[in-house]
Amino acid sequence: MRKGTICYVDQNSGHGIIKDENEQKIQFFLMELKEEIRLNDEISFEIELTARGLAATKIHLVSTAELTS
């Protein structure tokens, strides 16, 4: 499994972007999520070829970002 950080989420379009350990940006689709995630959460994932191109799948939360006020 690869590891990365959630760097973008768009609830309206239903997708987001993960920045992996190599600074590569990989899209994911919110319908794939089984856990709630937020910006800057660390996750593990796999990459698969989907009908919409390469995308992160099997996304699992590793650690959540600290809330700041």
Beta strands, then each sheet from edge to edge (+ up, - down):
strand 1: 2-10
strand 2: 15-20
strand 3: 25-29
strand 4: 42-50
strand 5: 53-63
sheet 1: 3+ 2- 1+ 4- 5+
end
